[in-house]
Structures are given as C-alpha cells and as structure tokens.
C-alpha cells in the first residue's frame, strides 16, 4: 500500500523499433536510475513495465512522491516520455496473479 505522500505514475513512451531486447534495456536503465536517485534521497519504487511491441510503446509504473520526481527519473534514464500520468489502482492483482513480463 502506498504511503499518503506517494502516487503511482504511468510512464508512456513511444520507442521506434521497440522489441523485447530494447524494452529490457530501457527497464534496466530505469531501475539503475531509481537506485541512483534513492541513494540521493529520492523515494521511488518500481512497479513493473510492459512493451506494446506492435504499437512501439513502452509503459512502466513507478511510485513516487510527485510528478517532478518521475520526470527526473526519465531524464536520468535518458527516456523521452510522451505521457506521465498519476493513476489510481482499482483492482490490483495479488502476487500469485501477477503478469510475467518485463518486470
């Protein structure tokens, strides 16, 4: 459960020629940037990522104190985001129901 000062954000990025390898590379860059920012005192949590290969769209979920922290994360990971939006979770899957993918 997110703390009161945290919000889950959806990051959407158009990535030309997106494939599984590229998506895995983007996820690795984001996770590394999250680690670096956490060392600097920015509270971020990775919630997973998805690749819509046919649409050349990369999506990920990140918990952060505010949108500015997400934009800083994107900058550090060299990810041009087309859309960053706060989301509200309605029906979260249990750990046993999780989708296996690019987490």
C-alpha positions in Angstrom: 0.0 0.0 0.0 1.4 3.4 -1.0 2.0 5.9 1.8 -0.1 9.0 1.8 2.6 11.1 0.2 3.2 8.6 -2.7 1.4 8.3 -6.0 1.7 5.6 -8.7 2.6 7.1 -12.1 2.2 5.6 -15.5 5.1 6.5 -17.9 4.3 6.0 -21.6 7.0 6.4 -24.2 6.9 5.9 -28.0 10.0 3.9 -28.9 10.6 3.3 -32.6 11.6 -0.3 -33.4 10.7 -1.4 -30.0 11.3 -5.1 -29.3 11.8 -7.3 -26.3 15.6 -6.6 -26.2 15.1 -2.8 -26.3 12.3 -2.9 -23.7 14.6 -4.9 -21.3 17.4 -2.3 -21.9 15.0 0.5 -21.1 13.8 -1.2 -17.9 17.4 -1.8 -16.8 18.2 1.9 -17.3 15.2 2.9 -15.3 16.0 0.6 -12.4 19.6 1.8 -12.3 18.4 5.4 -12.3 15.9 4.6 -9.5 18.8 3.1 -7.5 20.9 6.2 -8.1 18.1 8.6 -7.1 17.3 6.6 -4.0 20.9 7.0 -2.9 20.4 10.7 -3.3 17.3 10.5 -1.0 14.5 10.5 -3.7 11.9 7.8 -2.7 10.9 5.8 -5.8 9.6 2.3 -6.2 9.5 0.2 -9.4 6.1 -1.4 -10.1 6.8 -3.1 -13.4 6.9 -2.4 -17.2 5.2 -3.6 -20.4 6.1 -3.4 -24.0 3.4 -2.9 -26.6 5.7 -4.0 -29.4 3.2 -3.6 -32.3 2.4 -0.1 -31.1 6.1 0.7 -30.4 5.1 1.8 -26.9 6.9 1.2 -23.7 4.9 1.6 -20.4 6.0 1.4 -16.8 4.6 2.0 -13.4 6.6 3.9 -10.7 5.6 5.0 -7.2 7.0 8.5 -6.5 6.3 11.5 -4.2 5.3 13.7 -7.2 5.4 14.1 -10.9 8.7 16.1 -10.8 10.5 13.0 -9.3 9.2 10.9 -12.2 10.4 13.5 -14.8 13.8 13.5 -13.1 13.9 9.7 -13.3 13.1 9.8 -17.0 15.9 12.4 -17.5 18.4 10.3 -15.6 17.4 7.1 -17.6 17.5 9.0 -20.9 13.9 8.1 -21.6 11.8 10.5 -23.5 8.3 10.1 -22.1 5.3 11.1 -24.2 2.9 10.9 -21.2 3.3 10.8 -17.5 0.1 10.4 -15.5 -0.9 9.7 -11.9 -3.1 6.6 -11.7 -5.5 5.1 -9.2 -5.4 1.3 -8.7 -8.8 -0.2 -8.7 -8.2 -3.9 -8.7 -4.6 -4.8 -8.0 -3.6 -8.4 -8.7 -2.3 -10.5 -5.8 1.3 -11.6 -6.0 0.1 -15.0 -7.3 -1.9 -13.3 -10.1 1.0 -11.1 -11.4 1.6 -11.0 -15.1 5.0 -12.3 -16.0 6.8 -9.9 -18.3 9.5 -7.2 -18.3 9.5 -6.5 -14.5 
